[in-house]
Amino acid sequence: MHGSGQTLYVAHEKVYPREVEGRFARLRVLSVWVLLGIYYLLPWLNWNGRQAVLFDLPARKFFIFDLVFWPQDFIFLTWLLIIAALALFFFTAIGGRLWCGYACPQTVWTETFLWMERFVEGDRNARQKLDRGAWSAEKFARKFAKQVLWVTFALWTGFTFVGFFEPIRALFGETLTLSLGGWETFWILFYGFATYGNAGYLREQVCKYMCPYARFQSAMFDHDTLVITYDGARGEPRGPRKRNTDPRAQGLGDCIDCTWCVQVCPTGIDIRQGLQIECIACAACIDACDDVMDKMGSPRGLIRYTTQHALDHKPTRLARPRVLIYGGLLSALVAGFVVALTLRSPVSLDVLRDRNSLYRLTDDGNQVDNVYTLRILNKTEREQHFRIEAHGASALTLLPERGYVVASGDVYSLPLRVRRSTYDPVGPETIRITVQSVDDATLHATTDARFLAPVK
């Protein structure tokens, strides 16, 4: 407290996670390789003569393989973000923080930085000894080599990030010739610095103090959620014992208090104290404990994925209200997204009535005009020639009658006068206006408009 020499904050202690082997460790390594492989290799993949995935901001076009998205397709990005958020809720309700343990970018890049640290500085004990020791030529060489690897990898990460927004082959050439532009240089350095800081330096502190997910996960958990749990009824009281001896005969539980579960934890917590917000569900403690149980001749599962109901010897329900609601909404959103993406037209048409007048009669009064403003959006990758047609209950005449050329990605606005007989039919009607590409019969868009006319 203030004035008493005490502080409310504890100084950060570096976590030295021990390397572990096991089925969950292999799954985590596979996840890291797959996700980093996608991130680093995808920008180099060509598709139909261009970069497969490119978010071309100056041209306002997003290329994702065969799909081309324009600013007018922003609804799809919003839709996709809603799906991602709901998927996080759904899988969290079922399996806890699976995202954090296996797919979160913070976890993936931290794991990679740890691999480089182990490669240069050695295992957990060697790293602790190196950090505690005085500075020497060997310590400087190892620390310097690690920093070289970290900085190089971080800059390559930043370079790849920019490569999603600018053709990466041209970017690579500019990098080699030191002719990068200002914004490219800034974002390479900024993203590289963020990667280095978060994954190399801050590590578990990002998960503990910066990530909001840990704070609201309890709202998505219930007693049927699958979480990593220490079986206290089986493990306590903990204490050391000899191999292949009956712990019950010594008044002990199965836990030998080896602390391996703590040593392998990337956030430095003790899972034996119960579920904590710092736990990212990486399951490293499960692999470590299973290995110890194998050596002691005890059954696996002292630390395992389970539910609170299972620990209380109650049935676990997978199909419960929140899971059914999340799953139903997620399925509907995914299905709707796929359908909307499939039916997405590369040509769109908006029709706006002239608000200055309802209609206009010709001098002889036999014909009536309605004036509209048409907006044609060409979302294809080449220039298109369009013709316009209008259909109604009677013959319609368009003024002017001509074709229109719309460049790729352009929104073309034009005034259109539609004329028909004044009293055939009597009064207003709904007409259909169609824009059709002359170059490609499959490209067209149709919309309805209200045609106003006098009533006898």
KEFI-53527 format. One line per 10 residues: number of its first residue (from 0); their letters; for each residue x, y, z of N, C-alpha, C. Coordinates in steps of 0.05 Angstrom, whole numbers. Each point is the difference from the previous one (the first is absolute). Example, Ala and Ser with C-alpha at 12.3 -4.5 7.8 and 13.67 -1.06 7.14 Angstrom:
2
0 = as = 264,-114,156,-18,24,0,18,24,0  -7,21,-14,16,24,1,-15,22,14
This chain:
456
0 = mhgsgqtlyv = 17,-24,0,-17,24,0,18,25,0  -12,22,-8,15,26,-1,10,8,27  26,6,2,11,10,25,10,-22,18  -5,-26,-7,9,-21,18,23,-17,-13  9,9,-23,21,-15,-13,-9,-24,-16  -27,-5,-1,-11,-23,-14,-11,9,-27  -4,-18,-18,-10,6,-26,-23,-19,-7  -19,9,-16,-22,-16,-8,6,-18,-23  24,3,-12,7,-14,-24,25,-17,5  0,-24,-10,22,-19,3,17,2,-26
10 = ahekvyprev = 26,2,4,18,1,-23,-3,-25,-17  1,4,-26,-3,-22,-19,24,-19,2  -7,-26,1,21,-20,0,-2,-15,-26  23,-2,-14,0,-13,-26,-7,-29,3  -17,-10,-19,-9,-28,0,19,-15,-19  9,-23,10,18,-17,-16,-15,-26,-5  -17,-2,-19,-15,-25,-4,18,-23,-9  -4,-23,13,16,-24,-7,-12,-12,-25  17,-10,-17,-10,-14,-25,-13,-26,8  -22,-7,-13,-15,-23,6,-7,-15,-25
20 = egrfarlrvl = -3,-26,2,-9,-17,-22,-25,-14,8  -16,-6,-20,-26,-14,5,-19,6,-23  -24,-12,2,-19,2,-22,-10,29,-4  -4,14,22,-9,28,-3,23,18,-10  24,-6,8,23,16,-10,3,-4,-30  -3,-25,-9,2,-5,-29,-23,15,-15  -23,0,12,-23,14,-13,6,30,-1  12,11,21,6,28,0,22,7,-20  20,-17,-3,21,4,-19,-11,-1,-29  -18,-19,-4,-13,-2,-27,-16,25,-6
30 = svwvllgiyy = -14,10,20,-16,25,-4,18,23,-7  23,2,14,19,22,-5,10,-1,-29  8,-24,-8,11,-3,-27,-21,6,-21  -24,-9,4,-21,5,-20,-7,29,-2  -4,13,23,-8,28,0,22,18,-10  24,-4,9,22,16,-10,6,-6,-29  -4,-24,-9,4,-7,-28,-20,15,-17  -25,1,9,-21,16,-15,8,29,-1  8,11,23,6,29,1,24,7,-18  22,-15,2,24,7,-14,0,-8,-30
40 = llpwlnwngr = -14,-20,-7,0,-10,-28,-22,10,-17  -23,7,12,-23,8,-15,5,24,-18  14,21,9,4,22,-19,17,-6,-24  15,-22,1,17,-7,-23,-14,-18,-20  -25,-8,6,-15,-17,-17,-13,16,-22  4,-8,-25,-13,13,-23,-26,-14,-7  -19,16,-11,-26,-11,-7,-10,15,-25  -3,-14,-22,-9,12,-25,16,25,-7  27,-2,2,17,21,-9,4,23,20  -10,-3,24,3,21,20,4,-12,27
50 = qavlfdlpar = 6,16,20,4,-10,27,-27,-11,10  0,-23,12,-25,-14,8,-15,16,21  14,11,20,-13,16,21,14,27,1  -15,21,-7,12,27,-1,-22,20,7  5,16,20,-19,21,7,11,26,-11  -8,6,-24,11,23,-15,-16,25,8  10,14,20,-14,23,11,-1,24,-20  22,6,-14,-2,23,-20,-21,-6,-22  -1,-25,-9,-20,-6,-20,-27,-7,11  -2,-1,27,-25,-7,14,-11,-27,-9
60 = kffifdlvfw = 18,-19,-2,-8,-27,-8,14,-20,19  -16,-20,9,11,-22,16,-2,-25,-16  23,-12,-6,1,-25,-15,4,-24,19  -19,-19,-1,3,-24,15,-6,-23,-19  21,-10,-12,-1,-21,-21,-19,10,-22  -22,-14,-6,-17,9,-22,-19,23,7  -1,6,26,-19,21,9,13,27,-1  -15,20,-8,9,28,0,-20,16,16  8,13,21,-18,16,17,6,30,-4  -21,16,0,2,28,-2,-10,13,25
70 = pqdfifltwl = 4,27,3,-10,13,25,-30,-4,4  -15,-4,-21,-29,-5,2,-6,-27,12  20,-18,2,-3,-26,11,8,-1,30  2,23,12,8,2,28,-18,-17,18  -25,-4,-8,-19,-15,16,11,-29,5  15,-10,-20,10,-27,3,22,-1,22  16,20,2,20,1,22,-14,1,27  -20,17,2,-15,2,25,-13,-27,7  -11,-12,-20,-13,-26,3,21,-21,10  23,1,-12,21,-20,8,10,5,28
80 = liiaalalff = 2,25,9,8,6,27,-21,-9,20  -25,2,-6,-21,-10,17,2,-30,2  5,-14,-22,3,-29,1,23,-8,17  23,15,-3,24,-7,16,-6,4,30  -14,22,7,-6,4,29,-19,-21,10  -20,-7,-15,-19,-21,9,14,-27,2  18,-6,-19,15,-25,1,17,-1,25  12,22,8,15,1,25,-17,-7,24  -24,12,1,-19,-6,22,-8,-29,0  -5,-11,-24,-10,-28,-2,21,-19,9
90 = ftaiggrlwc = 25,3,-10,21,-19,7,9,4,29  -1,24,10,7,5,28,-20,-14,18  -26,2,-6,-21,-13,16,4,-30,1  11,-12,-22,4,-29,-1,27,-8,12  21,13,-10,27,-10,7,18,21,13  -11,21,12,17,19,13,18,16,-19  23,7,9,18,18,-15,17,-14,-20  -13,-16,-18,15,-14,-20,14,19,-19  -14,22,-6,12,21,-18,26,10,11  1,6,26,24,11,13,23,-20,-1
100 = gyacpqtvwt = -6,-26,5,21,-19,3,12,-9,-26  -15,2,-22,10,-13,-25,0,19,-25  -16,21,0,-2,16,-24,3,30,3  1,10,24,3,29,4,27,9,-11  2,21,-15,26,10,-10,20,4,22  -9,10,23,19,4,22,13,-27,9  -16,-21,2,10,-26,7,19,-11,-22  -9,3,-25,16,-11,-22,27,13,-2  1,26,1,26,14,-3,17,-3,25  -13,0,23,16,-4,25,13,-28,-1
110 = etflwmerfv = -14,-20,-9,12,-27,-2,24,0,-18  -2,15,-22,22,1,-19,24,15,12  -5,22,14,22,14,13,13,-17,22  -16,-16,13,11,-18,21,18,-22,-13  -8,-10,-23,16,-19,-14,28,11,-7  0,25,-9,26,13,-7,16,4,26  -13,8,22,14,3,25,12,-26,10  -15,-22,-2,11,-26,9,23,-8,-18  -2,5,-26,21,-7,-19,26,13,7  -1,25,8,25,15,5,9,-3,29
120 = egdrnarqkl = -18,2,19,7,1,28,-2,-27,15  -14,-19,-11,-2,-26,12,-26,-4,14  -2,-21,16,-25,-7,14,-6,19,23  -20,-7,16,-9,18,21,22,6,20  13,-21,10,21,4,20,23,16,-11  7,-5,-26,23,15,-12,-7,29,-3  -26,6,-7,-8,28,-3,0,15,26  -9,-14,21,0,12,27,28,6,9  17,-19,-4,28,3,9,14,22,-16  -6,2,-26,12,21,-16,-9,27,9
130 = drgawsaekf = -26,3,6,-10,26,9,11,8,27  3,-19,18,10,6,27,30,6,0  14,-11,-19,29,3,0,10,28,-8  24,6,6,12,26,-8,5,0,-30  2,25,-10,4,3,-29,28,-11,-7  1,-15,-22,25,-12,-10,-2,0,-30  22,-8,-13,0,-1,-29,-20,-20,-10  -3,-23,14,-20,-20,-9,-28,11,3  -5,13,23,-27,10,5,-7,22,-21  19,17,-5,-5,21,-20,-5,-12,-28
140 = arkfakqvlw = 16,-20,-7,-3,-13,-26,-28,-13,-3  -8,-14,21,-26,-13,-1,-23,20,-1  1,20,17,-21,20,0,-1,16,-27  24,6,-11,1,14,-25,-12,-17,-23  8,-26,0,-10,-18,-21,-31,-3,2  -10,-1,24,-29,-2,4,-14,25,-11  11,23,6,-12,25,-9,1,2,-30  22,-9,-12,1,0,-29,-22,-17,-12  -4,-24,11,-22,-17,-10,-27,13,4  -4,11,24,-26,12,6,-6,24,-18
150 = vtfalwtgft = 19,18,-3,-4,24,-16,-4,-8,-29  16,-18,-11,-3,-9,-27,-28,-12,-5  -8,-17,18,-26,-13,-3,-23,21,3  3,19,18,-20,20,3,-3,18,-24  23,8,-12,0,16,-24,-12,-15,-24  6,-26,-1,-12,-16,-22,-30,-3,4  -9,0,25,-28,0,6,-13,26,-9  13,22,6,-10,26,-9,0,2,-30  21,-9,-13,1,0,-30,-23,-16,-12  -5,-24,12,-22,-17,-10,-27,14,3
160 = fvgffepira = -4,13,23,-25,15,5,-5,21,-22  21,16,-6,-3,20,-21,-5,-14,-27  11,-24,-3,-3,-15,-25,-29,-8,-6  -17,1,20,-28,-5,-5,-14,25,-12  13,23,2,-12,25,-9,14,12,-25  23,-10,-6,15,8,-24,12,-25,-12  0,-2,-27,11,-24,-12,27,-7,12  2,-24,11,23,-7,17,25,-3,-16  -2,-8,-25,25,-3,-16,12,27,-7  -17,19,-6,10,27,-5,11,12,26
170 = lfgetltlsl = -13,-6,22,9,10,26,27,-12,7  4,-26,-7,26,-13,6,22,13,-17  -6,7,-25,20,13,-16,7,28,10  -21,15,10,5,26,11,17,-2,26  -5,-21,15,15,-4,25,30,-6,-7  5,-16,-19,27,-7,-8,15,24,-10  -14,18,-15,13,23,-11,-2,25,18  -10,-4,24,-3,22,20,-16,23,-11  -21,-6,-16,-17,21,-12,-28,-1,10  -4,-10,25,-27,-1,11,-11,27,5
180 = ggwetfwilf = -27,2,-3,-13,25,5,-3,5,30  -9,23,7,-2,8,29,-19,-17,15  -25,-4,-11,-20,-15,16,7,-29,1  12,-12,-21,9,-28,2,21,-4,21  19,18,1,21,-1,21,-12,2,28  -18,19,3,-13,4,26,-14,-25,10  -17,-12,-17,-15,-23,8,16,-25,4  22,-3,-15,18,-23,4,12,3,28  10,24,6,13,4,26,-20,-1,23  -24,12,-4,-20,0,21,-10,-28,6
190 = ygfatygnag = -7,-15,-21,-10,-27,5,22,-19,11  25,4,-11,22,-15,11,5,6,29  -1,26,7,4,7,28,-22,-11,18  -25,0,-10,-23,-11,16,4,-30,4  9,-14,-21,5,-29,3,22,-5,20  22,15,-3,23,-4,18,-9,6,29  -14,22,4,-8,8,27,-19,-19,13  -21,-8,-15,-21,-17,11,9,-29,4  13,-11,-21,7,-29,1,28,-5,12  18,19,-3,26,-4,11,5,10,28
200 = ylreqvckym = -11,24,6,5,13,25,-23,-3,20  -24,8,-8,-23,-1,19,-11,-28,5  -2,-15,-22,-9,-28,2,-25,-4,17  2,-13,22,-24,-7,16,-13,24,12  14,23,1,-12,24,11,-23,11,-17  2,-6,-27,-22,8,-18,-25,-15,8  3,-26,5,-23,-17,7,-11,8,27  18,7,19,-9,6,27,-13,27,3  12,20,-13,-8,28,6,-12,15,-23  6,-8,-25,-9,15,-23,-24,-12,-14
210 = cpyarfqsam = -2,-26,0,-22,-13,-15,-26,1,15  -21,10,-12,-26,1,15,-14,-26,1  8,-19,-16,-15,-26,-2,0,-14,27  23,0,14,1,-13,26,-19,12,20  -7,25,-4,-17,14,20,-29,-8,-3  -9,-5,-25,-28,-6,-3,-5,-29,-7  21,-18,2,-5,-28,-6,-19,-13,20  0,10,25,-18,-12,20,-29,2,-8  -7,21,-16,-27,3,-9,-8,-22,-20  20,-13,-12,-6,-20,-20,4,-29,11
220 = fdhdtlvity = 12,-2,24,4,-26,12,-24,-8,17  -4,-26,2,-18,-11,20,11,-26,9  -15,-15,16,11,-24,12,1,-23,-20  -9,5,-25,2,-20,-21,21,7,-21  15,22,5,21,8,-19,25,-17,6  12,-9,-22,25,-16,2,24,18,6  12,-4,23,23,17,8,22,-18,11  24,11,2,22,-14,11,-2,2,31  0,-24,13,-6,-1,28,18,-19,14  8,7,24,15,-18,18,-20,-14,18
230 = dgargeprgp = 2,-27,0,-18,-16,16,10,-1,29  -9,20,16,10,2,27,-8,-24,17  -23,-12,-5,-9,-23,16,18,-23,-3  12,-2,-24,19,-22,-5,28,7,8  8,25,-4,28,8,4,7,7,28  -18,9,16,6,9,27,-3,-22,21  15,1,22,22,19,5,24,-7,-17  13,20,-10,24,-5,-18,25,-4,17  19,-14,-12,25,-5,13,17,-20,-15  26,1,4,18,-18,-15,-3,-29,9
240 = rkrntdpraq = 5,-19,-18,-1,-28,7,18,-15,-20  5,-25,6,16,-16,-19,-17,-11,-22  13,-7,-22,-14,-10,-23,-13,-27,6  -24,-3,-13,-15,-25,2,-8,-7,29  -3,20,17,-10,-5,27,-29,11,2  -15,-12,18,-28,8,3,-1,26,17  -7,23,-12,-1,25,15,-20,-1,23  -21,-16,-3,-21,0,21,11,-13,25  18,-19,-3,12,-13,23,17,19,16  9,21,-13,16,21,14,-17,24,7
250 = glgdcidctw = -26,-1,-4,-17,22,6,3,23,-19  8,-6,-25,5,21,-20,-19,-4,-24  -3,22,-16,-14,-2,-25,20,-6,-22  -9,1,-25,17,-7,-23,20,22,-7  -5,25,8,18,22,-6,25,-3,17  24,-1,-13,25,-2,15,13,27,4  -14,22,-7,9,27,4,27,5,-13  2,-10,-25,24,4,-16,2,28,-13  -23,14,-1,-3,27,-11,5,1,-30  1,-23,-14,4,1,-29,-23,15,-14
260 = cvqvcptgid = -24,-3,11,-23,14,-13,4,30,1  14,9,21,5,29,2,23,8,-18  21,-17,-1,23,6,-16,-5,2,-30  -19,-16,-10,-6,0,-29,-20,21,-7  -13,13,19,-22,19,-6,12,25,-12  -9,9,-23,11,24,-13,-9,26,14  -20,-1,17,-8,23,16,9,-2,29  12,-22,8,12,-3,26,-20,-4,23  -23,-11,-5,-20,-5,21,2,-28,10  -13,-5,23,-2,-27,11,-28,-9,-4
270 = irqglqieci = -5,-18,-18,-27,-10,-7,-13,-14,24  17,-8,19,-11,-14,24,-15,19,18  2,25,-5,-15,20,16,-27,6,-12  -7,-15,-21,-26,4,-12,2,16,-26  -22,2,-15,-1,15,-25,5,30,5  18,12,-15,8,28,3,-2,14,-27  -4,26,1,-3,15,-25,25,-1,-16  24,-5,12,24,-1,-15,3,-25,-16  -15,-21,5,2,-25,-14,-9,3,-29  17,-6,-19,-7,2,-29,-8,-27,-12
280 = acaacidacd = -3,-20,17,-9,-27,-10,19,-12,-21  26,3,4,19,-11,-19,4,-30,5  -8,-10,24,2,-28,8,29,-10,4  19,19,3,27,-9,5,2,-14,27  -16,9,20,0,-13,26,-11,-28,-1  -19,-5,-19,-10,-27,-3,21,-19,-10  15,8,-20,22,-16,-11,21,-5,22  7,20,15,21,-3,20,-10,-19,22  -24,3,9,-10,-16,22,-4,-29,-9  -10,-4,-25,-3,-28,-10,27,-14,-2
290 = dvmdkmgspr = 21,15,-7,27,-12,-1,9,-8,28  -5,17,19,7,-7,28,-16,-24,10  -25,0,-6,-17,-23,9,9,-26,-12  9,1,-26,10,-24,-13,25,-10,15  18,19,8,24,-8,13,-6,-11,28  -20,10,14,-7,-8,27,-18,-25,0  -9,-9,-23,-17,-23,-1,-28,5,8  -9,25,-2,-28,8,6,-15,6,-26  -26,-2,1,-16,6,-24,2,29,-8  -2,5,-26,0,27,-10,-25,15,8
300 = gliryttqha = 0,26,-4,-25,15,3,-2,15,27  21,1,15,-1,16,25,-6,29,-8  13,10,-21,-8,25,-13,-11,-7,-27  -23,9,-7,-13,-8,-25,-21,20,-8  -9,-3,-25,-23,14,-10,-25,-13,12  -16,14,14,-24,-11,11,-19,23,7  -23,-6,11,-19,20,8,-4,-1,30  -11,22,11,-5,1,29,-21,-21,7  -20,-4,-17,-20,-21,6,13,-28,1  19,-5,-18,13,-26,0,16,-4,26
310 = ldhkptrlar = 13,21,9,15,-2,25,-19,-5,24  -24,11,-2,-19,-4,21,-17,-25,-3  9,-17,-20,-14,-25,-6,-29,4,-8  -4,21,-16,-26,6,-12,2,-2,-30  -22,-5,-14,2,-2,-29,6,27,-13  16,-1,-21,7,24,-15,-19,2,-24  -11,23,-4,-18,5,-22,14,16,-22  2,-11,-24,10,15,-22,-21,18,-12  -24,-11,-5,-22,15,-12,-15,14,22  9,25,6,-13,16,20,-8,27,-13
320 = prvliyggll = -17,16,12,-12,23,-13,21,18,-14  21,8,14,18,19,-12,15,-11,-24  7,-26,2,13,-13,-23,-19,-2,-24  -25,-7,5,-20,-2,-21,-5,27,-13  -1,21,16,-5,27,-10,24,9,-17  24,-3,12,24,8,-15,3,-16,-26  -4,-26,2,3,-17,-23,-21,6,-22  -25,5,9,-21,6,-20,6,27,-14  7,20,16,6,26,-12,25,-2,-19  20,-14,10,24,-3,-16,-5,-14,-27
330 = salvagfvva = -16,-22,1,-7,-14,-24,-15,17,-19  -19,15,10,-16,18,-17,17,21,-13  18,12,16,17,21,-11,19,-10,-21  12,-24,5,18,-12,-19,-15,-7,-26  -23,-12,3,-16,-7,-24,-8,25,-16  -9,20,15,-7,25,-14,24,13,-13  23,-1,13,24,12,-12,8,-14,-26  -1,-27,0,7,-16,-24,-20,6,-22  -26,1,6,-20,5,-20,3,28,-11  4,19,17,3,28,-9,25,3,-17
340 = ltlrspvsld = 21,-13,7,25,1,-15,-3,-13,-27  -15,-22,0,-4,-14,-26,-18,16,-19  -20,13,11,-19,15,-16,9,29,-5  23,7,11,10,28,-3,4,6,-30  -13,22,-9,2,8,-28,23,19,-4  16,-3,-21,21,19,-5,-10,26,-12  -26,2,-4,-12,25,-10,-24,7,19  -1,25,8,-23,8,16,-12,25,-11  -25,4,6,-15,22,-12,-18,13,22  2,26,3,-17,15,17,-16,20,-16
350 = vlrdrnslyr = -26,3,6,-17,19,-15,-13,19,20  4,26,-4,-11,20,17,-19,18,-16  -24,5,10,-19,17,-14,9,30,3  -8,16,-21,4,28,2,-21,12,19  9,12,22,-19,10,20,-12,27,-7  10,12,-21,-10,27,-7,-28,0,-12  -7,-22,-13,-27,-2,-12,-9,-29,0  -26,-4,4,-11,-27,-1,1,-12,-28  -9,16,-19,1,-8,-28,-3,24,-18  5,-3,-25,-3,21,-19,-16,-9,-25
360 = ltddgnqvdn = -19,16,-8,-16,-7,-24,13,13,-24  -1,-13,-23,10,12,-25,-20,22,-8  7,15,-20,-17,23,-9,-28,-9,-8  -2,-23,-14,-26,-9,-8,-16,-15,22  13,-5,22,-12,-13,22,-4,-30,-3  9,-11,-22,-4,-29,-5,21,-18,13  22,12,7,21,-16,12,10,14,26  10,-17,18,10,10,26,28,-10,5  16,18,11,28,-7,5,5,-2,31  17,-19,7,12,-1,27,30,1,-3
370 = vytlrilnkt = 13,16,18,29,3,-1,13,-14,24  21,-15,-7,14,-16,21,30,6,-3  14,-5,22,30,-1,-1,9,-28,5  15,-11,-20,10,-27,2,29,0,8  7,-18,18,28,-4,8,8,-28,-5  18,-4,-19,10,-26,-8,28,-5,12  3,-22,15,26,-7,11,11,-24,-14  24,3,-12,13,-22,-14,22,-11,19  -6,-23,12,20,-12,18,17,-22,-13  -1,-1,-27,18,-18,-14,27,12,-3
380 = ereqhfriea = 19,-15,-11,27,10,-2,6,12,-27  -20,5,-17,4,13,-26,-23,18,-7  4,17,-19,-20,18,-9,-24,-15,-13  -24,10,6,-24,-13,-11,-17,20,-15  -12,-10,-22,-20,16,-15,-28,-10,8  -16,19,8,-27,-7,10,-22,13,-17  -22,-15,-2,-24,12,-11,-22,-1,22  -19,17,-2,-21,2,20,-27,-6,-13  -16,-15,14,-27,-7,-9,-19,5,23  -25,6,-8,-22,4,20,-25,-14,-10
390 = hgasaltllp = -14,-13,18,-24,-15,-7,-22,6,19  -24,3,-10,-23,5,16,-25,-11,-13  -23,9,9,-26,-10,-11,-4,10,-28  12,22,-7,-2,11,-28,28,4,-11  1,8,-25,26,5,-12,13,24,13  26,-3,6,15,22,12,22,9,-18  5,26,0,21,11,-17,21,13,19  25,-5,-6,22,11,16,13,23,-15  4,22,14,13,23,-11,24,8,19  24,0,-11,8,-7,-27,3,-30,-3
400 = ergyvvasgd = -1,-10,-24,4,-28,-6,28,-4,-11  17,-9,17,28,-5,-9,14,-18,21  24,-9,-7,15,-17,18,18,16,18  10,-12,21,16,13,19,25,-16,6  23,13,2,25,-13,6,7,6,29  4,-21,16,7,3,28,27,-13,5  19,15,10,26,-11,6,0,-19,23  20,-17,3,2,-19,21,1,14,27  -19,-8,18,-1,12,27,-14,27,2  -10,10,-23,-12,26,1,-30,-1,6
410 = vyslplrvrr = -10,22,11,-28,4,4,-9,22,-21  -16,-8,-18,-8,18,-22,-29,10,5  -3,26,2,-26,12,5,-10,13,-25  -26,-4,-6,-11,11,-25,-30,7,5  -10,21,-12,-28,6,1,-15,-16,-22  -23,-10,7,-16,-16,-19,-29,9,1  -11,6,-24,-28,7,-3,-15,-24,-11  -21,-8,14,-16,-23,-10,-27,12,-8  -9,-7,-24,-25,11,-11,-19,-23,-7  -26,5,4,-21,-19,-7,-26,16,-7
420 = stydpvgpet = -19,-15,-9,-27,12,-5,-12,9,26  -13,23,0,-10,12,25,-20,-17,14  -19,-11,-15,-22,-15,13,-1,-29,-8  22,-11,-8,1,-29,-7,24,-13,12  -2,-10,25,-24,-3,16,-7,26,15  -22,1,13,-9,24,14,15,1,27  12,23,7,13,3,25,28,-12,2  11,0,24,28,-9,4,2,-31,-3  25,-9,-3,7,-28,-2,28,-5,8  7,-25,4,28,-8,7,13,-9,-26
430 = iritvqsvdd = 23,11,-6,15,-8,-24,26,-13,9  11,-14,-18,26,-15,5,21,11,-18  22,10,12,23,11,-15,23,-20,2  12,-6,-23,22,-20,-2,24,12,-14  23,-4,12,25,7,-13,14,-26,-8  8,-2,-26,10,-25,-11,27,6,-14  20,-17,6,26,3,-13,-2,-10,-29  11,16,-18,1,-8,-28,22,-21,-4  21,2,16,23,-18,-3,-4,-27,13  -16,-2,20,-4,-25,15,-29,-3,7
440 = atlhattdar = -14,-19,-12,-29,-4,5,-7,-7,29  20,-10,15,-6,-8,27,1,24,20  10,23,-9,2,23,17,-24,18,-3  -17,1,19,-23,17,-1,-10,6,28  -16,21,3,-12,7,26,-28,11,-6  -19,-5,18,-27,8,-4,-11,12,26  -16,20,-3,-13,12,23,-27,11,-8  -18,2,19,-27,11,-5,-1,29,8  -17,15,-15,-4,28,6,-30,7,-3  -8,20,13,-29,9,-1,-2,21,-22
450 = flapvk = -18,-5,-19,-6,19,-22,-27,14,7  1,26,2,-24,16,8,-13,12,-25  -26,0,0,-15,11,-23,-27,10,10  -13,18,-14,-26,10,9,-22,-21,-2  -21,4,16,-24,-18,0,-23,17,-11  -15,-11,-19,-23,14,-11,-21,5,22
